[in-house]
């Protein structure tokens, strides 16, 4: 009996060897093997520059080309505090853990058990000294099982999990791309509204001065009451537009605050100091349409989801084939705990089991068809993402180019209206023209200056849209390992008090 423990070790090694050797039987896979889709895209952008040679996209930290330190800081704060980014990080951790689960299914599963039983055989005290017929039995054992992956269902599951983890990481990059673009867009809008509010206030103050001068001229008999009323009405009309601009400005500030993970009014004092409308410096190299396939994280994620859906067909297909499992048990029993290693009895069992699907009313075949339809939908979603990406780049290219042309024209118009207003005032003061010309000049100049400010906002916005469409986002390392909630005291501990039900509402029966 002293050789029991070496015997246990020998049988354990034999059992493990048989399980490992059985794994060599597995090697084939069912279902389609994934092949990267062949996508045809144009050689050049239709609305891009044809004179200059094509340069590769330069998208790293593209927002710095707007030359605004406050925007740079807000982008960093948004990446660190945005809730959508935190959710995408959690999805990455989930996908990685799912992959580890899939890998674990390829290996044998071993569990241990132990028991101690104290009992009485019955019959009272029948021993020679009147002792009770009681006994104590100790038992320890190991149980191992392994599903042999004959037709590759588990490997297809692991393959799908790999693609899913890749997609989750690309989707995180897509969230970061959208976040950076949104922060920049709403920040530019906020600065634009600030500039328009300041222009409206300056213009209204100037128009009030014109109304006061006109009133004095009326008192001297060189202007009419109608001129005074028109001048006063124009100033009031300009002032009436300010509250709407202030509302839009506050909403933009609120959006930027929420994007950084803060309450809506948090950034109001910080942005109230004012600042210029960010203006992009130089052109943004756009590369060729094929660059979008690798630069756009949403396109990459769609391709990975297509690959994942392809692997899932193999999982469904493998369920239609027989499955083979190996299981083994090893147990040792003794009257005392020490006997489990020295003087115990040993029992062991080992053998395969076969499961064959015979009749399931077409459910397994239907599951394959479901997976194939989902694969087709994923492929179409990938194709759609490519077309949408190309469309967004073309739209941004043409919008930016045309808005730059428009802005140049508006600058010329503003200069012309400024000169026209100066001449109208001189002629009116000399009595050579009516006051109506002055009012028209002030109205036209304010409209042109306001349109020019809006155009500058649009140029920066279209620049941002182009950078986003090309795939420019946050390209620095992001910590995805640290969870949002860190659990404590998760081991065995006293259970907390049960939560109490809420009190009944007034008038509700108990």
C-alpha positions in Angstrom: 0.0 0.0 0.0 3.0 2.3 0.4 3.3 2.4 -3.4 -0.2 3.9 -3.8 1.0 7.5 -4.3 3.5 6.7 -7.1 0.7 4.7 -8.7 -1.6 7.8 -8.6 1.1 9.8 -10.3 1.6 7.2 -13.0 -2.1 7.0 -13.7 -2.4 10.8 -13.8 0.4 11.0 -16.4 -1.2 8.2 -18.4 -4.5 10.0 -18.3 -3.0 13.3 -19.4 -1.0 11.6 -22.1 -4.1 10.0 -23.5 -6.0 13.3 -23.5 -3.1 15.1 -25.3 -2.7 12.3 -27.8 -6.4 12.5 -28.6 -6.0 16.1 -29.6 -3.9 15.0 -32.6 -7.0 13.6 -34.1 -8.4 17.1 -34.4 -7.2 19.0 -37.4 -9.9 19.8 -40.0 -12.3 22.7 -40.1 -15.7 23.2 -41.7 -17.2 26.3 -43.0 -15.7 28.9 -45.4 -12.2 30.3 -44.8 -12.1 34.1 -44.6 -10.6 36.0 -47.6 -10.1 39.7 -47.5 -12.6 41.5 -49.8 -11.3 42.9 -53.0 -12.4 46.5 -53.1 -12.1 48.7 -56.2 -11.7 52.5 -55.5 -10.8 55.4 -57.8 -7.1 56.1 -58.5 -7.5 59.8 -57.5 -9.9 62.1 -55.8 -12.4 63.7 -58.2 -12.3 67.0 -56.2 -8.6 66.9 -55.2 -5.8 68.9 -56.6 -4.6 67.6 -60.0 -1.6 69.9 -60.4 0.5 68.9 -57.4 1.8 65.3 -56.9 -0.2 63.0 -54.6 1.2 63.1 -51.1 0.4 60.6 -48.4 -2.1 61.8 -45.8 -0.5 63.6 -42.9 -3.1 63.2 -40.1 -1.1 62.9 -36.9 -2.4 65.6 -34.4 -4.0 67.4 -37.4 -6.0 69.8 -35.0 -2.7 71.4 -34.0 -2.7 73.0 -37.5 -5.6 75.2 -36.3 -3.0 76.9 -34.0 -5.1 77.1 -30.9 -3.6 75.9 -27.6 -7.0 75.9 -25.9 -8.3 73.5 -28.5 -5.2 71.3 -28.0 -5.9 71.1 -24.3 -9.6 70.3 -24.7 -8.8 67.5 -27.1 -6.5 65.9 -24.5 -9.1 66.3 -21.8 -11.9 64.8 -23.9 -9.8 61.7 -24.7 -9.2 61.3 -21.0 -12.8 62.0 -19.8 -15.3 61.2 -22.5 -17.9 58.6 -21.5 -18.2 57.1 -25.0 -14.5 56.5 -25.1 -14.7 54.8 -21.7 -17.5 52.6 -23.0 -15.4 51.7 -26.1 -12.5 50.8 -23.8 -14.8 48.5 -21.8 -15.8 46.9 -25.0 -12.2 46.2 -25.9 -11.6 44.5 -22.5 -14.8 42.5 -23.1 -13.6 41.4 -26.5 -10.2 40.4 -25.2 -11.7 38.4 -22.4 -14.0 36.6 -24.8 -11.0 35.7 -26.9 -9.3 34.1 -23.8 -12.5 32.2 -23.1 -12.4 30.8 -26.6 -8.8 29.8 -26.3 -9.5 28.0 -23.0 -12.2 25.8 -24.8 -9.4 24.2 -26.8 -7.7 22.7 -23.7 -8.7 19.9 -21.3 -10.7 20.9 -18.3 -9.6 19.3 -15.0 -11.4 19.7 -11.7 -10.6 18.3 -8.3 -12.9 17.1 -5.5 -12.6 16.0 -2.0 -15.1 14.7 0.6 -15.2 13.5 4.2 -18.1 11.3 5.3 -18.9 10.2 8.8 -21.7 7.6 9.3 -23.3 4.8 11.2 -23.9 1.4 9.8 -26.9 0.9 12.2 -27.7 -1.9 14.6 -26.8 -0.1 17.8 -23.7 -0.7 19.9 -22.6 -4.2 18.7 -18.9 -3.9 19.2 -17.1 -6.1 21.8 -16.9 -3.1 24.1 -20.2 -1.7 23.3 -18.8 0.9 20.9 -21.0 2.3 18.0 -20.7 0.9 14.5 -19.6 4.2 13.0 -17.2 4.8 10.2 -15.3 7.7 8.6 -14.4 7.8 4.9 -12.2 10.3 3.1 -12.2 10.6 -0.7 -10.1 12.7 -3.2 -10.1 12.7 -6.9 -9.6 14.3 -10.2 -11.9 14.6 -13.2 -10.7 15.6 -16.6 -12.7 16.1 -19.8 -11.8 17.3 -23.3 -14.0 18.0 -26.3 -11.9 17.0 -29.3 -12.3 19.7 -31.9 -12.6 17.3 -34.8 -14.4 19.7 -37.1 -12.9 23.0 -35.9 -15.9 24.5 -34.2 -13.9 25.7 -31.2 -11.1 26.9 -33.4 -13.6 28.8 -35.5 -14.9 30.3 -32.3 -11.4 31.4 -31.4 -10.9 32.8 -34.9 -14.2 34.8 -34.5 -13.0 36.1 -31.1 -9.7 37.3 -32.6 -11.6 39.2 -35.3 -14.0 40.6 -32.7 -11.1 41.9 -30.5 -9.6 43.6 -33.6 -13.0 45.1 -34.4 -13.4 46.4 -30.9 -10.0 48.1 -31.0 -10.9 49.7 -34.3 -14.2 50.8 -33.0 -12.4 52.5 -30.1 -10.3 54.3 -32.6 -13.4 55.4 -34.5 -14.9 56.8 -31.3 -11.8 58.7 -30.7 -11.8 60.0 -34.2 -15.4 61.2 -33.9 -14.7 62.7 -30.5 -11.6 64.8 -31.6 -13.6 66.0 -34.6 -16.6 67.0 -32.6 -14.6 68.8 -29.9 -12.9 70.8 -32.6 -16.1 71.5 -34.5 -18.1 72.8 -31.5 -15.1 74.7 -30.2 -14.8 76.5 -33.6 -18.5 77.2 -33.5 -18.2 78.7 -30.0 -15.4 81.0 -31.1 -17.4 81.9 -34.2 -20.5 82.9 -32.1 -18.3 84.9 -29.8 -16.9 86.8 -32.8 -20.4 87.4 -34.2 -21.7 88.5 -30.9 -18.9 91.0 -30.5 -19.5 92.3 -34.1 -23.2 92.7 -33.4 -22.5 94.6 -30.2 -20.0 96.9 -31.9 -22.3 97.5 -34.9 -25.3 98.2 -32.6 -23.3 100.7 -30.6 -22.2 102.4 -33.8 -25.8 102.5 -35.0 -26.9 103.9 -31.7 -24.3 106.7 -32.1 -25.7 107.3 -35.6 -29.2 107.5 -34.2 -28.0 110.0 -31.6 -26.3 112.2 -34.2 -29.4 112.0 -36.4 -31.5 113.2 -33.4 -29.3 116.2 -32.9 -29.4 116.9 -36.6 -33.2 116.8 -36.5 -33.2 119.3 -33.6 -31.1 121.5 -35.9 -33.5 121.0 -38.7 -31.1 119.0 -41.0 -32.8 115.6 -40.5 -36.3 114.4 -40.2 -38.1 112.4 -37.5 -38.4 109.5 -40.0 -34.5 109.5 -40.2 -34.3 109.2 -36.5 -36.9 106.4 -36.3 -35.1 104.5 -39.1 -31.7 104.8 -37.4 -33.2 103.8 -34.0 -35.0 100.8 -35.6 -31.8 99.6 -37.3 -29.9 99.6 -34.0 -32.7 97.8 -32.3 -32.9 95.2 -35.1 -29.2 94.5 -34.7 -29.5 94.1 -31.0 -32.5 91.8 -31.4 -30.2 89.2 -33.1 -27.7 89.1 -30.2 -29.8 86.8 -27.8 -30.1 84.1 -30.5 -26.3 84.2 -31.0 -25.8 84.0 -27.3 -28.1 81.0 -27.1 -26.2 79.2 -29.8 -22.9 80.1 -28.2 -24.0 78.6 -24.8 -25.2 75.4 -26.5 -21.8 75.0 -28.2 -20.0 75.5 -24.9 -22.3 73.0 -23.2 -21.6 70.4 -25.9 -17.8 70.8 -25.6 -18.1 70.4 -21.8 -20.1 67.2 -22.1 -17.7 65.8 -24.7 -14.9 66.2 -22.1 -16.9 64.3 -19.6 -18.0 67.3 -17.5 -21.3 69.0 -16.6 -22.6 71.4 -19.4 -21.6 74.7 -17.8 -18.1 73.7 -16.6 -16.2 75.3 -19.5 -18.2 78.5 -19.6 -15.8 80.6 -17.4 -12.8 79.2 -19.3 -14.1 80.0 -22.8 -15.7 83.3 -21.8 -12.2 84.9 -22.1 -12.6 84.8 -25.8 -10.3 84.0 -28.6 -9.9 84.1 -32.4 -11.7 81.8 -34.8 -9.2 79.0 -35.4 -7.8 79.1 -39.0 -6.1 76.1 -40.6 -2.5 76.6 -41.8 -1.7 75.3 -45.2 -3.2 72.4 -47.1 -4.0 69.0 -45.7 -2.4 66.3 -47.9 -5.2 63.8 -48.8 -3.3 61.0 -50.5 -5.3 58.6 -52.7 -8.7 56.9 -52.1 -7.0 53.6 -51.3 -5.5 55.2 -48.2 -9.0 55.5 -46.7 -9.3 51.7 -46.5 -6.4 51.5 -44.0 -6.8 54.9 -42.3 -10.5 54.9 -41.5 -11.0 52.9 -38.3 -14.7 52.5 -39.1 -13.9 50.9 -42.4 -11.3 48.6 -40.7 -13.9 47.7 -38.0 -16.5 46.8 -40.6 -14.0 44.5 -42.4 -13.2 42.8 -39.1 -16.9 42.3 -38.4 -17.2 40.7 -41.8 -14.4 38.4 -41.0 -15.9 37.5 -37.7 -19.3 36.7 -39.3 -17.5 34.4 -41.8 -15.9 32.5 -38.9 -19.2 32.1 -37.2 -20.5 30.1 -40.2 -17.9 27.5 -39.3 -19.2 27.4 -35.7 -22.7 26.7 -36.9 -21.6 24.2 -39.5 -19.5 22.2 -37.0 -22.6 21.7 -34.8 -24.0 19.5 -37.6 -21.2 17.0 -37.3 -20.5 14.4 -34.7 -18.6 15.5 -31.6 -16.2 13.4 -29.6 -15.2 14.0 -26.0 -12.7 12.3 -23.7 -13.3 12.0 -20.0 -11.3 10.5 -17.2 -11.7 10.1 -13.4 -9.2 9.2 -10.8 -10.3 8.6 -7.2 -8.6 7.5 -4.0 -10.3 6.6 -0.7 -9.1 6.1 2.8 -10.2 5.8 6.4 -7.9 8.7 7.4 -6.6 11.7 5.5 -3.1 10.3 5.6 -4.3 7.1 4.0 -5.1 9.0 0.7 -1.4 9.0 0.1 -0.3 5.8 1.7 -2.9 3.2 2.3 -5.9 4.0 0.1 -7.8 2.2 -2.6 -7.6 3.7 -6.1 -10.2 3.7 -8.9 -9.9 5.2 -12.3 -11.9 5.3 -15.5 -11.2 6.7 -18.9 -13.0 6.6 -22.2 -14.4 8.5 -25.1 -18.0 9.6 -25.8 -19.6 10.2 -29.2 -22.5 12.5 -29.9 -24.2 12.4 -33.3 -27.0 14.8 -34.3 -29.6 12.6 -35.9 -32.9 14.6 -36.0 -33.4 18.2 -35.1 -36.1 19.2 -37.6 -33.7 21.3 -39.6 -32.6 23.6 -36.8 -28.9 23.1 -37.3 -29.2 23.7 -41.1 -31.2 26.8 -40.4 -28.5 28.1 -38.0 -26.0 27.8 -40.8 -28.3 29.8 -43.1 -28.7 32.4 -40.4 -24.9 32.7 -40.1 -24.6 33.0 -43.8 -27.2 35.8 -44.0 -25.4 37.6 -41.2 -22.1 37.2 -43.1 -23.7 38.7 -46.2 -25.1 41.6 -44.2 -21.6 42.3 -42.7 -20.0 42.2 -46.1 -22.6 44.7 -47.4 -22.0 46.9 -44.3 -18.3 46.9 -45.1 -18.9 47.9 -48.7 -21.3 50.7 -47.5 -18.7 52.0 -45.1 -16.2 52.2 -47.9 -18.6 54.2 -50.1 -19.6 56.5 -47.3 -15.9 57.2 -46.5 -15.2 58.1 -50.1 -18.3 60.3 -50.2 -17.3 62.1 -47.0 -13.9 62.9 -48.4 -15.2 64.1 -51.7 -17.8 66.3 -50.0 -15.3 67.8 -47.6 -12.8 68.5 -50.4 -15.3 70.3 -52.6 -16.9 72.1 -49.6 -13.5 73.4 -48.3 -12.3 74.5 -51.7 -15.6 76.4 -52.6 -15.8 78.0 -49.1 -12.3 79.3 -49.5 -13.3 80.9 -52.8 -16.5 82.3 -51.2 -14.5 83.7 -48.2 -12.2 85.6 -50.6 -15.2 87.1 -52.3 -16.8 88.0 -49.0 -13.6 89.8 -47.9 -13.7 91.9 -51.0 -17.4 92.6 -50.5 -16.8 93.7 -46.9 -14.1 96.1 -48.0 -16.4 97.6 -50.7 -19.3 98.0 -48.3 -17.0 99.7 -45.8 -15.8 102.2 -48.3 -19.4 102.7 -49.5 -20.6 103.5 -46.0 -17.8 106.0 -45.4 -18.7 107.9 -48.6 -22.4 107.8 -47.7 -21.8 109.3 -44.4 -19.7 112.1 -45.9 -22.3 112.8 -48.5 -25.1 112.9 -46.0 -23.2 115.2 -43.7 -22.7 117.5 -46.7 -26.3 117.3 -47.6 -25.6 115.6 -50.9 -27.5 112.3 -50.3 -30.4 111.1 -48.1 -30.1 109.4 -44.8 -31.5 106.2 -46.3 -28.1 105.6 -48.1 -26.4 105.7 -44.7 -28.8 103.2 -43.3 -28.4 100.9 -46.3 -24.7 101.1 -46.0 -24.6 100.2 -42.3 -27.0 97.3 -42.9 -25.0 96.0 -45.9 -21.7 96.3 -44.1 -22.9 94.4 -41.0 -24.4 91.7 -43.1 -21.2 91.3 -45.1 -19.0 91.3 -42.0 -21.2 88.7 -40.3 -21.2 86.5 -43.4 -17.4 86.7 -43.5 -17.2 85.5 -39.9 -19.5 82.6 -40.7 -17.4 81.8 -43.7 -14.3 81.6 -41.6 -16.1 79.2 -39.2 -17.2 77.1 -42.2 -13.7 76.9 -43.5 -12.4 75.6 -40.2 -15.4 73.2 -40.0 -14.8 71.8 -43.5 -11.1 71.4 -42.7 -12.1 69.4 -39.6 -14.6 67.3 -41.7 -11.9 66.6 -44.2 -9.4 65.4 -41.5 -12.1 63.2 -40.0 -13.1 61.8 -43.4 -9.5 60.9 -44.2 -9.2 59.0 -40.9 -7.4 61.5 -38.7 -8.0 60.8 -35.0 -6.1 60.2 -31.8 -3.0 58.2 -32.7 -1.4 58.0 -29.3 -1.6 55.1 -26.9 -4.8 54.7 -24.9 -5.0 52.8 -21.6 -7.7 50.1 -22.0 -6.6 47.9 -19.2 -7.8 50.0 -16.2 -11.5 49.4 -15.5 -13.8 52.3 -14.6 -15.0 50.6 -11.5 -12.4 48.8 -9.3 -14.2 46.2 -7.2 -12.9 45.6 -3.6 -13.4 42.8 -1.2 -14.5 40.3 -3.9 -13.2 37.3 -2.0 -15.3 35.4 0.6 -16.8 37.8 3.1 -19.9 38.2 5.2 -22.9 39.0 3.1 -24.2 42.6 3.3 -27.7 43.3 4.6 -30.4 42.6 2.1 -31.8 45.7 0.4 -35.1 46.8 1.7 -38.0 47.2 -0.8 -39.1 50.8 -1.5 -41.9 52.2 0.5 -45.3 52.1 -1.2 -46.4 55.3 -3.0 -49.1 57.4 -1.3 -52.5 55.8 -1.8 -51.0 52.5 -3.0 -52.2 49.4 -1.1 -49.5 47.7 0.9 
